[in-house]
Amino acid sequence: MTYYKSLIVSSCLLGALLTNAQPNKPSDYRPGHEEIMQRYREAAELDSLARNSVFKTTVQANWQADNKGFWYRNNLKDSTTEYIYVDAVAGKKAPAFDHAQLAAALGQASGKAVTAKRLGINALVFDNKAKQITFRHQDKWWQYDVLKQTCTSTAAPDTLAANMPNPRRRPRWDRDGRRDSLSPDKQWVSFIRDNNVYIRPAASQDAIRFTTDGTKEKPYGQLVWSPDSKYAIGYKIDPREQKEVYYILTSQPNTMRGQLRSQRYAQPGDEFTSYEMYTFNIAAQKAVKINTEKYDFLGSPYIRWKKDSRFFTYEKADRGHQRFRIIEVDSETGNTRNIVDEQTSTFIYEQRIFTHYLPETDEIIWSSEKDGWRHLYLVDAGKGVVKNAITAGNWVVREIDSVDEKKKEIWFRASGMQAGEDPYNIHFYRIGFDGKKLVSLTPAAGNHTVNFSPDRKYFTDTYSAPDIAPITSLVRAADNKPVMELEKADISAYLALGVRLPEVFVAKARDGKTDIWGVVCRPRHFDPNKRYPVIENIYAGPQDAFVPKNFMTHGEMQSMAELGFIVIQCDGMGTANRSKAFHDVCWQNLADAGLPDRILWIKALAEKYPYVDTTRVGVYGTSAGGQNSTGALLFHPEFYKAAVSACGCHDNRVDKQWWNEQWMGYPIGKHYEEQSNITNASKLQGKLLLIVGEADTNVPPESTYRLADALIKSNKMFDLLTVPGMGHSDGGPYGRKKKRDFFVQQLLGVDPPDRNAGEIK
């Protein structure tokens, strides 16, 4: 049975059991004062007990130098630990040592008592032939003789197992221009003097002046040499200082006045520094202006030289995020041509573009959503054409882990390829540059995390789902053969607390076709004969998707549910990791926030489970989620009745430039104003609690203050919590208490505990 079908069956069985026990009209859950006090105490107790109740969820493999074995540590109940050694070649695991014997030996050698179940070892090196183990305990190294059962102090080992190298990713924009640079052949020195370009022989002070029009206002700078030292590349720069935003720290210790603070902060519409590109030909002693427009977005470009050292390429994303190019430049003539020129009527998600350059074959691996899904393409850089699609289909390439240029293989992550399961689940694959020989490395249903051995011959694979505990296996990479199961998470203590595992729930989007995926948390004291208010945890930022896909241990959603709520989270249209069409819903449309899909999803949940009360729906969120939760009240008051909004970016013109222009576009049009929570403040009908940290350097605090001002001028009633000294946050422990109390009062209709009278902390 597939993963998806098993979810449906499990959900149907649960629904049938609950439905059979229900009367036709369940009564509203409205606890009395004593009951709500008990719910608060139980939630606090669960928060405490659940922290140390799930074990063996991950395996952090510490590979030995020979790449044939590794050790890992299991953290167990009551903060005890065990150490495991795995022989990857033989496919066997066992305790890394006799814990009691090593503890006794270490205690005798150190003169301090050592507990076998709490060794506190954080590094291990095994010499299996010599029967010796070198380890670090409390920042001191020891050597343990397995046969003699003795410990002696020792120096740190010369070598430890190497960590897996970072995956190769597209280099980011180079902003580090050098003022004085020696050429690769060490014959020339380039430098800037009086805002102009000079180049002199390394053995002489007689400099050649290459430019004369540089000024203090528009200087030349950022000189880079070609590999053959025949050309230097530089820019005429038109600088723009970022404007500042301000905030006041009202309650600094040992002060009697508020402290004004500021930071440079680009907002939508602000100007960028621009760069005009030049090549400086050493033999001809002349400057050649490159035949291309100014580079006026995201700093200066990163230059990649071709093998002949005459041609180079750079990448250019146009402001507004609707055009991306890979441009080739002829250093001799200054002529350019586009190797890749992608344009779209909506947006190109520039931060997720992947490029990998293959200079030996003059090819480029490039990612694009041009065919409706994020896929990889092999580009002939010489001809400026796509040779072939490397990946294709109605699924999404999520990340590239490595590129093997010798074997012409790409190792990558993807989601949505495996039918019958959550389309967000990440699986790992490898494929040839020619798009052939696709191999699934992690076929088991679930969301996967993979860690490779340093030589990439083995990997550990941990997979789970929100309601399915993690399993970790060791796999041989060459033939994708499972070597052994390493661990299966122990959640028995967690289940013994009476916690209900979350339910994965699926319903149709506004188009009636697309599946919207989410999770549902219920309280332990859940009674199917009562109707429970719904609270949605929302974050609709288009940069990603946000519903948990790994096993969900206890967290805020479950803790809030304990008070008497059904707490849910789903990813509506406009978020990432699905098709381009799914994502495009957010384009110049952040106020949408997928709310039409979310409302239908909650209604579908209520249709299946009559104990879900759609007349009492609340929503909370932080940052973009703060914008979304307030927007839910403003734009959908018929459905959402209460919201808690923390540090929201309530007007996209007030927030950071790079994030908002990516989704709302450039130039700044009327749609920015039309979708602002501040502009629409007069539409408020429900109950609203705003939370803001006065020291927020992510989203300027005035975003919340301006909303408060607009609400006051519209004669709208709301609550406002400003937390002195706090940065970008949901309000911290105090704010989370206020949030719970707010929903208890607004959705359950009962007074929360009187904390000032000591009813509860």
Secondary structure, 3 states (H helix, E strand, C coil): CCHHHHHHHHHHHHHHHHHHCCCCCCEECCCCHHHHHHHHHHHHHHHHHHCCCCECCCCCCEECCCCCEEEEEEECHHHCEEEEEEECCCCEEEECCCHHHHHHHHHHHHCCCCCCCCCCEEEEEEECCCCEEEEEECCEEEEEECCCCEEEECCCCCCCCCCCCCCCCCCCCCCCCCCEEECCCCCEEEEEECCEEEEEECCCCCCEECCCCCCCCCCEEEEEECCCCCEEEEEEEECCCCCEEEEEECCCCCCCCCEEEEEECCCCCCCCCEEEEEEEECCCCEEEECCCCCECCCCCCCCEECCCCCEEEEEEECCCCCEEEEEEEECCCCCEEEEEEEECCCCCCHHHCCEEEECCCCEEEEEECCCCCCEEEEEECCCCEEEEECCCCCCEEEEEEEEECCCCEEEEEEECCCCCCCCCCEEEEEEECCCCCCEECCCCCCEEEEEECCCCCEEEEEEEECCEEEEEEEEECCCCEEEEEEEECECHHHHHCCCCCCEEEEEECCCCCCEEEEEEECCCCCCCCEEEEEEEECCCCCCCCCCCCCCCCCCHHHHHHCCCCEEEEECCCCCCCCCHHHHHCCCCCCCCCCHHHHHHHHHHHHHHCCCEEEEEEEEEEECHHHHHHHHHHHHCCCCCCEEEEECCCCCCCCCCHHHHHHHHCCCCCHHHHHCCCCCCHHHCCCEEEEEEECCCCCCCCHHHHHHHHHHHHCCCCCEEEEECCCCCCCCHHHHHHHHHHHHHHHHHCCCCCCCCCCCCC
